[in-house]
Amino acid sequence: MTDYHPSQACIDLVKASEGCRLTAYRDAVGVLTIGYGSTGGIHEGQTITQEQADAMLLDDLDAAAEGVRKLVTVPLNQGQFDALCDFVFNLGEGRLRDSTLLRLLNQGRYGEAAVQFKFWVMAGGHPLPGLVTRRAKERAMFEGTS
């Protein structure tokens, strides 16, 4: 697979989907979070600067990109790569690794894989409107229609 890196379109999708909070908070399922959705090593009451939030986002996206490069065995274009990076950023590498989306994609069934985005909209056992919107944007990015 080509050694893509998350594009500005990917960064913009994460920022639009996550929003930015400079004080630690609990997300929809209770995970301690800060910035644009960073969850590693965050503690109650923590605050960061906008510059720190931006740096954390880039670090987190680099990690997501590494996961995508490791798991995907078929060629991707930039939009497909970006969509998968956003997916991994939001849900984690393990969710992609164990998904029907990845299985279909690695079989070269790109169209069928794209349909799978719509199934990843639950948090805490309930569909979240923000996730429905995010998955639709990922699918459009993946299909080159965004």
Backbone as a printed PyTorch tensor [residue, N CA C, xyz], in Angstrom:
tensor([[[  0.8450,  -1.1870,   0.0000],
         [  0.0000,   0.0000,   0.0000],
         [  0.8810,   1.2370,   0.0000]],

        [[  0.4240,   2.2550,  -0.6820],
         [  1.1420,   3.5290,  -0.7180],
         [  1.2570,   4.1140,   0.6770]],

        [[  2.3530,   4.8010,   0.9390],
         [  2.5940,   5.3740,   2.2530],
         [  1.9300,   6.7430,   2.3750]],

        [[  0.6060,   6.7400,   2.3770],
         [ -0.1520,   7.9800,   2.5440],
         [ -0.0330,   8.4860,   3.9760]],

        [[ -0.3340,   9.7580,   4.1400],
         [ -0.4730,  10.3840,   5.4490],
         [ -1.8230,  11.0760,   5.4640]],

        [[ -2.4500,  11.2460,   6.6260],
         [ -3.7460,  11.9210,   6.6670],
         [ -3.6510,  13.3160,   6.0300]],

        [[ -4.5760,  13.5930,   5.1320],
         [ -4.5990,  14.8830,   4.4360],
         [ -5.3230,  15.9210,   5.2790]],

        [[ -5.3210,  17.1510,   4.8000],
         [ -6.0600,  18.2160,   5.4830],
         [ -7.5450,  17.8860,   5.5380]],

        [[ -8.0630,  17.2140,   4.5020],
         [ -9.4800,  16.8270,   4.5120],
         [ -9.7780,  15.8890,   5.6810]],

        [[ -8.8600,  14.9940,   5.9730],
         [ -9.0160,  14.0770,   7.1070],
         [ -8.9680,  14.8560,   8.4230]],

        [[ -7.9930,  15.7280,   8.5510],
         [ -7.8670,  16.5540,   9.7600],
         [ -9.1360,  17.3760,   9.9600]],

        [[ -9.6520,  17.9630,   8.8740],
         [-10.8650,  18.7760,   8.9580],
         [-12.0710,  17.9340,   9.3860]],

        [[-12.1600,  16.6930,   8.8980],
         [-13.2650,  15.8180,   9.2840],
         [-13.1980,  15.4960,  10.7770]],

        [[-12.0190,  15.1840,  11.2680],
         [-11.8780,  14.9040,  12.6990],
         [-12.2760,  16.1320,  13.5050]],

        [[-11.7530,  17.2930,  13.1240],
         [-12.0630,  18.5150,  13.8740],
         [-13.5590,  18.8090,  13.8710]],

        [[-14.2040,  18.6590,  12.7230],
         [-15.6420,  18.9280,  12.6300],
         [-16.4460,  17.9130,  13.4380]],

        [[-16.0020,  16.6710,  13.4460],
         [-16.7300,  15.6090,  14.1380],
         [-16.5300,  15.6660,  15.6420]],

        [[-15.3290,  15.9860,  16.0620],
         [-14.9830,  15.9300,  17.4840],
         [-15.2200,  17.2350,  18.2210]],

        [[-14.9970,  18.3670,  17.5410],
         [-14.9420,  19.6240,  18.2650],
         [-13.6930,  19.6220,  19.1330]],

        [[-13.3940,  20.7220,  19.7710],
         [-12.1960,  20.8150,  20.5980],
         [-12.5690,  21.3300,  21.9740]],

        [[-12.1370,  20.6020,  22.9820],
         [-12.3450,  21.0210,  24.3660],
         [-11.0040,  20.9840,  25.0740]],

        [[-10.6330,  22.1040,  25.6440],
         [ -9.3000,  22.2360,  26.2420],
         [ -9.2570,  21.8080,  27.7050]],

        [[-10.3830,  21.3740,  28.2320],
         [-10.4580,  20.8230,  29.5830],
         [-10.9810,  19.3970,  29.4730]],

        [[-10.3950,  18.4800,  30.2290],
         [-10.7900,  17.0760,  30.1750],
         [-12.2800,  16.9140,  30.4740]],

        [[-12.9020,  15.9870,  29.7610],
         [-14.3260,  15.6920,  29.9160],
         [-14.5540,  14.2150,  29.6430]],

        [[-15.7070,  13.7330,  29.9840],
         [-16.0720,  12.3480,  29.6830],
         [-16.9370,  12.3360,  28.4220]],

        [[-16.5660,  11.4620,  27.4770],
         [-17.3150,  11.3870,  26.2270],
         [-18.6410,  10.6530,  26.4350]],

        [[-19.3380,  10.3480,  25.3440],
         [-20.6730,   9.7530,  25.4090],
         [-20.7100,   8.4070,  26.1200]],

        [[-19.5770,   7.7120,  26.1700],
         [-19.5380,   6.4210,  26.8620],
         [-18.6710,   6.4670,  28.1140]],

        [[-18.3330,   7.6810,  28.5600],
         [-17.6510,   7.8390,  29.8350],
         [-16.1350,   7.8260,  29.8010]],

        [[-15.5320,   7.8400,  28.6180],
         [-14.0740,   7.8270,  28.4990],
         [-13.5400,   9.2490,  28.6940]],

        [[-12.5330,   9.3910,  29.5330],
         [-11.9080,  10.6940,  29.7760],
         [-11.1840,  11.1410,  28.5090]],

        [[-11.5120,  12.3420,  28.0480],
         [-11.1180,  12.8360,  26.7260],
         [-10.7080,  14.2980,  26.8370]],

        [[ -9.8460,  14.7370,  25.9000],
         [ -9.4530,  16.1510,  25.8430],
         [ -9.1050,  16.5180,  24.4000]],

        [[ -9.0700,  17.7990,  24.1100],
         [ -8.7000,  18.2580,  22.7650],
         [ -9.7230,  17.8150,  21.7420]],

        [[ -9.2320,  17.2330,  20.6550],
         [-10.0900,  16.7470,  19.5690],
         [-10.3990,  15.2600,  19.7160]],

        [[-10.4680,  14.7820,  20.9400],
         [-10.8170,  13.3770,  21.1370],
         [ -9.6640,  12.5280,  21.6220]],

        [[ -8.6030,  13.1350,  22.1250],
         [ -7.4780,  12.3610,  22.6540],
         [ -7.8960,  11.6940,  23.9580]],

        [[ -7.5210,  10.4340,  24.1250],
         [ -7.9430,   9.6780,  25.3040],
         [ -6.7850,   9.0700,  26.0970]],

        [[ -5.5900,   9.0860,  25.5670],
         [ -4.4720,   8.4390,  26.2550],
         [ -3.8600,   9.2970,  27.3420]],

        [[ -3.7970,   8.7640,  28.5560],
         [ -3.1110,   9.4440,  29.6430],
         [ -3.7750,  10.7170,  30.1290]],

        [[ -5.0640,  10.8530,  29.9230],
         [ -5.7980,  12.0540,  30.3320],
         [ -6.2450,  11.8830,  31.7890]],

        [[ -6.2060,  12.9490,  32.5550],
         [ -6.6730,  12.8730,  33.9390],
         [ -7.7190,  13.9520,  34.2280]],

        [[ -8.5560,  13.6830,  35.2190],
         [ -9.6200,  14.6170,  35.6230],
         [ -9.0310,  16.0030,  35.8640]],

        [[ -9.7210,  17.0230,  35.3570],
         [ -9.3150,  18.3930,  35.5920],
         [ -8.1790,  18.8970,  34.7060]],

        [[ -7.6350,  18.0300,  33.8630],
         [ -6.5200,  18.4230,  33.0000],
         [ -6.9580,  19.5160,  32.0250]],

        [[ -6.0730,  20.4700,  31.7820],
         [ -6.3060,  21.4830,  30.7570],
         [ -5.0920,  21.5300,  29.8370]],

        [[ -5.3400,  21.9140,  28.5940],
         [ -4.2740,  22.0350,  27.5950],
         [ -4.5010,  23.3190,  26.8070]],

        [[ -3.4930,  23.7050,  26.0230],
         [ -3.6200,  24.8610,  25.1330],
         [ -4.1230,  24.3980,  23.7690]],

        [[ -4.5380,  25.3500,  22.9460],
         [ -4.9570,  25.0160,  21.5850],
         [ -3.8020,  24.3700,  20.8200]],

        [[ -2.6070,  24.8750,  21.0020],
         [ -1.4250,  24.3130,  20.3300],
         [ -1.2020,  22.8570,  20.7510]],

        [[ -1.3980,  22.5720,  22.0380],
         [ -1.2660,  21.1960,  22.5090],
         [ -2.3570,  20.3130,  21.9100]],

        [[ -3.5710,  20.8370,  21.8220],
         [ -4.6730,  20.0760,  21.2270],
         [ -4.3590,  19.7350,  19.7690]],

        [[ -3.8420,  20.7170,  19.0260],
         [ -3.4910,  20.4760,  17.6180],
         [ -2.3890,  19.4370,  17.4920]],

        [[ -1.3820,  19.5120,  18.3610],
         [ -0.2780,  18.5420,  18.3270],
         [ -0.7760,  17.1460,  18.6970]],

        [[ -1.6450,  17.0560,  19.6890],
         [ -2.1950,  15.7590,  20.0940],
         [ -3.0040,  15.1500,  18.9590]],

        [[ -3.7630,  15.9840,  18.2500],
         [ -4.5490,  15.4980,  17.1170],
         [ -3.6400,  14.8920,  16.0580]],

        [[ -2.5720,  15.5860,  15.7120],
         [ -1.6590,  15.0600,  14.6900],
         [ -1.0000,  13.7620,  15.1460]],

        [[ -0.6180,  13.6920,  16.4090],
         [ -0.0400,  12.4470,  16.9430],
         [ -1.0500,  11.3050,  16.8800]],

        [[ -2.2790,  11.5830,  17.2910],
         [ -3.3220,  10.5540,  17.2770],
         [ -3.6390,  10.1100,  15.8500]],

        [[ -3.6530,  11.0490,  14.9060],
         [ -3.9020,  10.6850,  13.5100],
         [ -2.7410,   9.8880,  12.9270]],

        [[ -1.5190,  10.2090,  13.3250],
         [ -0.3740,   9.4090,  12.8790],
         [ -0.5130,   7.9660,  13.3460]],

        [[ -0.9500,   7.7850,  14.5830],
         [ -1.1510,   6.4300,  15.1180],
         [ -2.2650,   5.7140,  14.3540]],

        [[ -3.3500,   6.4300,  14.0580],
         [ -4.4480,   5.8460,  13.2940],
         [ -3.9740,   5.4460,  11.8970]],

        [[ -3.1850,   6.3140,  11.2730],
         [ -2.6600,   6.0320,   9.9360],
         [ -1.7710,   4.7930,   9.9450]],

        [[ -0.9550,   4.6620,  10.9740],
         [ -0.0970,   3.4780,  11.0850],
         [ -0.9560,   2.2160,  11.1780]],

        [[ -2.0410,   2.2920,  11.9240],
         [ -2.9610,   1.1550,  12.0150],
         [ -3.5710,   0.8010,  10.6740]],

        [[ -3.9920,   1.8110,   9.9250],
         [ -4.5750,   1.5740,   8.6010],
         [ -3.5290,   0.9280,   7.6890]],

        [[ -2.3140,   1.4770,   7.6840],
         [ -1.2520,   0.9100,   6.8320],
         [ -0.9610,  -0.5420,   7.1970]],

        [[ -1.0400,  -0.8660,   8.4670],
         [ -0.7470,  -2.2260,   8.9380],
         [ -1.8470,  -3.2180,   8.5360]],

        [[ -3.0980,  -2.7700,   8.5670],
         [ -4.2250,  -3.6840,   8.3900],
         [ -4.7050,  -3.8430,   6.9510]],

        [[ -4.5830,  -2.7950,   6.1570],
         [ -5.1300,  -2.8250,   4.7900],
         [ -4.0830,  -3.3950,   3.8370]],

        [[ -4.5120,  -4.3840,   3.0540],
         [ -3.5850,  -5.0730,   2.1530],
         [ -3.8370,  -4.7700,   0.6800]],

        [[ -4.8420,  -3.9530,   0.3940],
         [ -5.1640,  -3.5990,  -0.9920],
         [ -4.8180,  -2.1360,  -1.2330]],

        [[ -4.6570,  -1.7320,  -2.4940],
         [ -4.3570,  -0.3270,  -2.7870],
         [ -5.5050,   0.5920,  -2.3710]],

        [[ -5.1530,   1.7540,  -1.8650],
         [ -6.1220,   2.7770,  -1.4910],
         [ -5.7640,   4.0820,  -2.1660]],

        [[ -6.7770,   4.9130,  -2.4170],
         [ -6.5030,   6.2850,  -2.8230],
         [ -6.5100,   7.1530,  -1.5640]],

        [[ -6.2050,   8.4270,  -1.7090],
         [ -6.1080,   9.3000,  -0.5360],
         [ -7.4350,   9.3990,   0.2150]],

        [[ -8.5380,   9.5050,  -0.4940],
         [ -9.8360,   9.6040,   0.1630],
         [-10.1790,   8.3600,   0.9600]],

        [[ -9.8900,   7.2020,   0.3980],
         [-10.1480,   5.9500,   1.1150],
         [ -9.2730,   5.8680,   2.3680]],

        [[ -8.0130,   6.2270,   2.2100],
         [ -7.0940,   6.2140,   3.3470],
         [ -7.5740,   7.1760,   4.4370]],

        [[ -7.9570,   8.3900,   4.0450],
         [ -8.4270,   9.3860,   5.0120],
         [ -9.6690,   8.9000,   5.7500]],

        [[-10.6180,   8.3190,   5.0240],
         [-11.8400,   7.8180,   5.6550],
         [-11.5120,   6.7600,   6.7020]],

        [[-10.6080,   5.8710,   6.3650],
         [-10.2220,   4.8130,   7.3050],
         [ -9.4440,   5.3740,   8.4900]],

        [[ -8.6370,   6.3980,   8.2580],
         [ -7.9230,   7.0420,   9.3720],
         [ -8.9080,   7.6730,  10.3390]],

        [[ -9.9310,   8.3490,   9.8270],
         [-10.9310,   8.9440,  10.7090],
         [-11.6640,   7.8560,  11.4860]],

        [[-11.9990,   6.7700,  10.8160],
         [-12.6790,   5.6350,  11.4510],
         [-11.8350,   5.0940,  12.5990]],

        [[-10.5470,   4.8500,  12.3440],
         [ -9.6550,   4.3210,  13.3790],
         [ -9.4390,   5.3530,  14.4880]],

        [[ -9.3040,   6.6130,  14.1290],
         [ -9.1690,   7.6640,  15.1370],
         [-10.3480,   7.6140,  16.1050]],

        [[-11.5510,   7.4510,  15.5700],
         [-12.7680,   7.4820,  16.3750],
         [-13.0160,   6.1770,  17.1290]],

        [[-12.7830,   5.0560,  16.4960],
         [-13.1870,   3.7710,  17.0670],
         [-12.0400,   2.9000,  17.5470]],

        [[-10.8450,   3.1690,  17.0680],
         [ -9.6970,   2.3610,  17.4470],
         [ -9.3420,   1.3220,  16.4030]],

        [[ -8.0690,   0.9850,  16.3980],
         [ -7.5450,   0.0270,  15.4270],
         [ -8.2060,  -1.3410,  15.5590]],

        [[ -8.4870,  -1.7490,  16.7790],
         [ -9.0860,  -3.0600,  17.0050],
         [-10.4420,  -3.2110,  16.3430]],

        [[-11.2150,  -2.1440,  16.3430],
         [-12.5340,  -2.2100,  15.7030],
         [-12.3980,  -2.3990,  14.1960]],

        [[-11.4290,  -1.7290,  13.5770],
         [-11.2100,  -1.9380,  12.1460],
         [-10.6910,  -3.3510,  11.9030]],

        [[ -9.7290,  -3.7680,  12.7080],
         [ -9.1070,  -5.0880,  12.5270],
         [-10.1470,  -6.2080,  12.5190]],

        [[-11.1460,  -6.1070,  13.3770],
         [-12.1360,  -7.1720,  13.5360],
         [-13.4010,  -6.9540,  12.7210]],

        [[-13.3810,  -5.9860,  11.7950],
         [-14.6120,  -5.5830,  11.1020],
         [-14.8440,  -6.2930,   9.7760]],

        [[-16.1120,  -6.3930,   9.4380],
         [-16.5100,  -6.8400,   8.1010],
         [-16.0190,  -5.8340,   7.0670]],

        [[-15.9990,  -4.5580,   7.4190],
         [-15.4980,  -3.5170,   6.5220],
         [-14.0900,  -3.8790,   6.0320]],

        [[-13.1960,  -4.2110,   6.9650],
         [-11.8210,  -4.5430,   6.5770],
         [-11.7610,  -5.8440,   5.7890]],

        [[-12.5310,  -6.8390,   6.2120],
         [-12.5130,  -8.1240,   5.5010],
         [-12.9260,  -7.9300,   4.0450]],

        [[-14.0060,  -7.1820,   3.8210],
         [-14.4620,  -6.9330,   2.4510],
         [-13.4490,  -6.1000,   1.6740]],

        [[-12.9150,  -5.0900,   2.3230],
         [-11.9300,  -4.2310,   1.6610],
         [-10.7220,  -5.0450,   1.2230]],

        [[-10.1840,  -5.8450,   2.1190],
         [ -8.9860,  -6.6370,   1.7810],
         [ -9.2670,  -7.7310,   0.7620]],

        [[-10.5380,  -8.0010,   0.4990],
         [-10.9240,  -8.8970,  -0.5980],
         [-11.0970,  -8.1250,  -1.9020]],

        [[-10.8540,  -6.8080,  -1.8510],
         [-10.9990,  -5.9740,  -3.0380],
         [-12.4310,  -5.5880,  -3.3360]],

        [[-13.3200,  -5.7670,  -2.3880],
         [-14.7420,  -5.4780,  -2.5590],
         [-15.0250,  -4.0750,  -1.9980]],

        [[-14.4710,  -3.0810,  -2.6640],
         [-14.5020,  -1.7060,  -2.1890],
         [-15.9180,  -1.1760,  -1.9800]],

        [[-16.7970,  -1.4090,  -2.9250],
         [-18.1680,  -0.9150,  -2.8150],
         [-18.9000,  -1.5160,  -1.6290]],

        [[-18.7440,  -2.8150,  -1.4320],
         [-19.3860,  -3.4740,  -0.2980],
         [-18.7650,  -3.0010,   1.0180]],

        [[-17.4790,  -2.7510,   1.0040],
         [-16.8110,  -2.2440,   2.2080],
         [-17.3680,  -0.8700,   2.5690]],

        [[-17.5770,  -0.0270,   1.5790],
         [-18.0820,   1.3260,   1.8350],
         [-19.4330,   1.3110,   2.5340]],

        [[-20.2710,   0.3430,   2.2000],
         [-21.5970,   0.2310,   2.8180],
         [-21.4650,  -0.0140,   4.3210]],

        [[-20.3910,  -0.6510,   4.7390],
         [-20.2170,  -1.0390,   6.1370],
         [-20.0860,   0.1500,   7.0920]],

        [[-19.6690,   1.3050,   6.6070],
         [-19.5250,   2.4600,   7.4970],
         [-20.8060,   2.7450,   8.2730]],

        [[-21.9600,   2.5610,   7.6110],
         [-23.2290,   2.9420,   8.2380],
         [-23.5960,   2.1080,   9.4570]],

        [[-22.9190,   1.0000,   9.6660],
         [-23.2380,   0.1410,  10.8030],
         [-22.5120,   0.5470,  12.0870]],

        [[-21.5950,   1.4970,  12.0020],
         [-20.7550,   1.8770,  13.1390],
         [-21.2280,   3.1900,  13.7550]],

        [[-22.4710,   3.1950,  14.2300],
         [-23.0810,   4.4370,  14.7180],
         [-23.5460,   4.3510,  16.1740]],

        [[-23.1750,   3.2850,  16.8560],
         [-23.6440,   3.0720,  18.2260],
         [-22.6110,   3.5410,  19.2430]],

        [[-23.1100,   4.0620,  20.3470],
         [-22.2760,   4.3770,  21.5060],
         [-23.1240,   4.1240,  22.7370]],

        [[-22.6150,   3.3270,  23.6400],
         [-23.3770,   2.9980,  24.8300],
         [-24.6730,   2.2730,  24.5180]],

        [[-24.6940,   1.5230,  23.3990],
         [-25.8720,   0.7550,  23.0240],
         [-26.9360,   1.5100,  22.2700]],

        [[-26.6710,   2.7680,  21.9240],
         [-27.6530,   3.5920,  21.2280],
         [-27.0090,   4.2860,  20.0320]],

        [[-27.7730,   4.4250,  18.9250],
         [-27.2300,   5.1860,  17.7950],
         [-27.1120,   6.6610,  18.1760]],

        [[-26.0000,   7.2700,  17.8270],
         [-25.7920,   8.6930,  18.0860],
         [-25.8700,   9.4590,  16.7710]],

        [[-26.6770,  10.5150,  16.7000],
         [-26.7930,  11.2860,  15.4570],
         [-25.4410,  11.7640,  14.9400]],

        [[-24.5330,  12.1620,  15.8410],
         [-23.2150,  12.6110,  15.4100],
         [-22.4260,  11.5150,  14.7230]],

        [[-22.6010,  10.2750,  15.1900],
         [-21.9000,   9.1560,  14.5480],
         [-22.5390,   8.8100,  13.2050]],

        [[-23.8510,   8.9350,  13.1030],
         [-24.5110,   8.7070,  11.8160],
         [-23.9590,   9.6840,  10.7800]],

        [[-23.8440,  10.9460,  11.1690],
         [-23.3040,  11.9690,  10.2740],
         [-21.8440,  11.6800,   9.9380]],

        [[-21.0600,  11.3460,  10.9490],
         [-19.6370,  11.0870,  10.7370],
         [-19.4250,   9.9080,   9.7940]],

        [[-20.1510,   8.8240,  10.0050],
         [-19.9940,   7.6510,   9.1350],
         [-20.4180,   7.9710,   7.7050]],

        [[-21.4450,   8.7980,   7.5280],
         [-21.8570,   9.1950,   6.1750],
         [-20.7540,  10.0070,   5.4990]],

        [[-20.0980,  10.8710,   6.2620],
         [-18.9980,  11.6640,   5.7030],
         [-17.8040,  10.7710,   5.3730]],

        [[-17.5220,   9.8020,   6.2320],
         [-16.4290,   8.8580,   5.9340],
         [-16.7370,   8.0780,   4.6570]],

        [[-17.9630,   7.6010,   4.5390],
         [-18.3290,   6.8350,   3.3490],
         [-18.1930,   7.6930,   2.0970]],

        [[-18.6730,   8.9340,   2.1600],
         [-18.5570,   9.8250,   1.0060],
         [-17.0850,  10.0640,   0.6570]],

        [[-16.2660,  10.2440,   1.6590],
         [-14.8260,  10.4360,   1.4430],
         [-14.2260,   9.1740,   0.8230]],

        [[-14.6140,   8.0140,   1.3360],
         [-14.1110,   6.7350,   0.8470],
         [-14.5070,   6.5280,  -0.6170]],

        [[-15.7380,   6.9100,  -0.9440],
         [-16.2430,   6.7080,  -2.3040],
         [-15.8670,   7.8530,  -3.2480]],

        [[-15.2320,   8.8900,  -2.7170],
         [-14.8080,  10.0080,  -3.5580],
         [-15.9430,  10.9250,  -3.9360]],

        [[-16.9890,  10.9500,  -3.1050],
         [-18.1430,  11.7890,  -3.4180],
         [-18.2760,  12.9620,  -2.4620]],

        [[-17.2850,  13.1420,  -1.5590],
         [-17.4010,  14.2460,  -0.5960],
         [-16.8360,  15.5350,  -1.1750]]])
